[in-house]
Amino acid sequence: ENESEDRLARERIEAKNSLEGYAYNLRNQVQDKEKLADKLDASDKEAIEEAVKDTISWLDDNSSAEKEDYEEKEKELRGVADPIISKVYGSGGAPGGEGGPVDDDM
């Protein structure tokens, strides 16, 4: 019984640490000119910064959330950030970055 509680507590802490680490890492990448800062357009950068800010604020307010809550919040953050980051690295000539013709002429 105690072992089960310990395992659940450990999993909850790991989920929290994972979310926290991802959020802060993402924030640092977005602010670092050598990483993402100069590669993002303003709206994408703002979207990631807003999602990170919301996540960090949520973490501050929910320090005793359940493992599933942390995992869900990380999924939400990744849902915002991953497509933007993929777009940045996909346009750098990386294989698999093609999604068909894009017409940017206005």
C-alpha positions as CSV (number, residue, x, y, z in Angstrom):
1,E,0.0,0.0,0.0
2,N,2.8,2.4,0.9
3,E,4.7,1.3,-2.1
4,S,1.8,2.2,-4.3
5,E,1.5,5.7,-2.8
6,D,5.2,6.2,-3.2
7,R,5.0,5.2,-6.9
8,L,2.0,7.5,-7.5
9,A,3.8,10.4,-5.8
10,R,7.0,9.8,-7.8
11,E,5.0,9.6,-11.1
12,R,3.2,12.9,-10.2
13,I,6.5,14.6,-9.4
14,E,8.0,13.3,-12.7
15,A,5.1,14.6,-14.7
16,K,5.3,18.0,-12.9
17,N,9.1,18.1,-13.6
18,S,8.6,17.1,-17.2
19,L,6.1,19.9,-17.8
20,E,8.1,22.5,-15.9
21,G,11.3,21.5,-17.7
22,Y,9.6,21.7,-21.1
23,A,8.0,25.1,-20.4
24,Y,11.2,26.7,-19.2
25,N,13.3,25.1,-21.9
26,L,10.8,26.4,-24.5
27,R,10.8,29.9,-23.0
28,N,14.6,30.0,-23.1
29,Q,14.7,28.8,-26.7
30,V,12.2,31.4,-27.8
31,Q,14.4,34.1,-26.2
32,D,17.7,32.8,-27.4
33,K,18.7,34.4,-30.8
34,E,21.0,31.4,-31.6
35,K,18.0,29.0,-31.1
36,L,14.5,30.1,-32.0
37,A,14.2,33.8,-31.3
38,D,15.4,35.0,-34.8
39,K,13.7,32.2,-36.6
40,L,10.1,32.8,-35.5
41,D,7.7,35.3,-36.9
42,A,6.2,37.7,-34.4
43,S,2.8,35.9,-34.1
44,D,4.4,32.4,-33.6
45,K,6.8,33.8,-31.0
46,E,3.9,35.5,-29.2
47,A,1.8,32.3,-29.3
48,I,4.6,30.2,-27.7
49,E,5.4,32.9,-25.2
50,E,1.7,33.2,-24.2
51,A,1.3,29.4,-23.9
52,V,4.5,29.2,-21.8
53,K,3.4,32.0,-19.6
54,D,0.0,30.4,-19.1
55,T,1.6,27.1,-18.3
56,I,4.1,28.5,-15.7
57,S,1.2,30.4,-14.1
58,W,-0.9,27.3,-14.0
59,L,2.1,25.4,-12.4
60,D,2.4,28.1,-9.8
61,D,-1.4,27.8,-9.0
62,N,-1.6,24.0,-9.1
63,S,1.4,22.7,-7.3
64,S,-0.5,19.7,-6.0
65,A,-2.2,18.8,-9.2
66,E,-2.5,15.1,-10.3
67,K,-0.1,13.4,-12.7
68,E,-2.8,13.4,-15.4
69,D,-3.3,17.2,-15.0
70,Y,0.4,17.8,-15.6
71,E,0.4,15.4,-18.6
72,E,-2.6,17.1,-20.1
73,K,-1.1,20.6,-19.6
74,E,2.1,19.4,-21.3
75,K,0.1,18.1,-24.2
76,E,-1.6,21.4,-24.5
77,L,1.7,23.3,-24.5
78,R,3.2,20.9,-27.0
79,G,0.1,21.3,-29.2
80,V,0.9,25.0,-29.5
81,A,4.7,24.8,-29.7
82,D,5.4,21.6,-31.7
83,P,3.7,22.7,-35.0
84,I,5.5,26.1,-34.9
85,I,8.9,24.6,-34.1
86,S,8.4,22.0,-36.8
87,K,7.6,24.7,-39.3
88,V,10.8,26.6,-38.4
89,Y,13.0,23.5,-38.7
90,G,11.0,22.2,-41.6
91,S,11.6,25.3,-43.7
92,G,15.4,25.0,-43.1
93,G,15.6,22.4,-45.8
94,A,15.2,19.5,-43.5
95,P,13.8,16.4,-45.3
96,G,10.2,15.8,-44.7
97,G,9.4,19.5,-44.3
98,E,7.4,19.6,-47.5
99,G,3.7,20.0,-47.3
100,G,2.9,20.8,-50.9
101,P,3.0,24.1,-52.7
102,V,2.6,27.3,-50.7
103,D,1.6,30.5,-52.4
104,D,2.9,33.5,-50.4
105,D,2.3,36.0,-53.2
106,M,-0.1,38.8,-52.2
